[in-house]
Amino acid sequence: MNIVDRYLAMAAGRTTLLVLVVLLALIGFIGLTGELQDVGQGSYRALDAFVVVLAHWPRNAFDIFPIAALLGGMMGLGALANHSELVALRAAGVGLRRMVYSMTLAGLMFAGLAAAVGELVMPGAERFADAYADELKRDRNSLAGLSGSWLRDGDRVFNILQVETLDRLGGVYVYEFDAAGRLDSVAMAHRAQVGGDRRWILEDVELTRFRAQIETETLNQLTLQTTIDPAVMAVSVIDTNSMSIPMLRDYIRYLESNDLRASRYEMAMWQRLANIAAVPAMLLLALPFVFGPLRSGGNSARFVVGFLVGVLYILSKGALADGAQVYGAPVWLTAWLPVAVILAAAWFGLSRVR
């Protein structure tokens, strides 16, 4: 990377980080208004609402990184264009291809930063925010505050109504099926302990067997040996934003091995990767705007246009994800299609720059 590459990267980088901070502040304010409505539930207070909003910032930063890159690139390079610095660079022999190369290098660095936030910071921060808010709002120690989490283990299906900790569950239903797929028995346990040897100890159990006549008995304790990996159980009761890409991949394999639908988690994994790739693509898209219709425009015009493009990108991601679930389209294709459109738009715009 020579001095020209560093100069262009710094021009786009400074404004990208500035735009990112401004957008995070705006999103945080909106999120705070929602969290403040829950103040008073249990021991949840206004200071706790601030903590939860701050803990959600890594997820917000990861989601809006492509938009910040586009806006930052347009405004940073636009400032150079307003001062005729880009004209001077081109007159000095720095061609458009060289600028594309510089923006690609800057985009790859920002993509690495986005990947670090999305993989190293976001999952832990999301788990902390969910656990922290749930514990205070409900006045109990709970991992995720979920109800109705489902797990399959061969001919058994577990329905977990309450997750207190990863080794302590409440309200567990166990459905067992015979070889023909008919319901054989149902066990309802008020509590369950999960051992490290994958052994589940159900407590205060009401067991119903479906024979020629329905048989019901009450047990103080029932021990079940399962093949459920504790790591798999951990990811099954948390949101996809709280999972890293390796966790998503492992859970997808678990679902597929048990003939369960994994499209939601596949979409989350592919969208995570596509969002990282969208960062350098957005920086490349900024170049045609700077040399094209917004060359002589101010930062306000660039911000409005870039913001609209960013909103369109987010809406298209959501619409394509929903469409893939409804119409059965390939998950990887719908996740990567917005990035492909951005790259195509950038190539078309650059091809028209003179």
Secondary structure as UniProt FT lines:
FT   HELIX           3..36
FT   TURN            37..40
FT   TURN            42..43
FT   HELIX           46..55
FT   HELIX           57..82
FT   TURN            83..84
FT   HELIX           85..91
FT   TURN            92..93
FT   HELIX           96..116
FT   HELIX           117..121
FT   HELIX           122..138
FT   STRAND          149..153
FT   TURN            154..155
FT   STRAND          156..165
FT   TURN            166..167
FT   STRAND          168..177
FT   TURN            179..180
FT   STRAND          183..194
FT   TURN            196..197
FT   STRAND          199..210
FT   STRAND          214..225
FT   HELIX           230..236
FT   HELIX           240..242
FT   HELIX           245..257
FT   TURN            258..259
FT   HELIX           263..291
FT   TURN            292..296
FT   HELIX           299..327
FT   HELIX           331..351
//
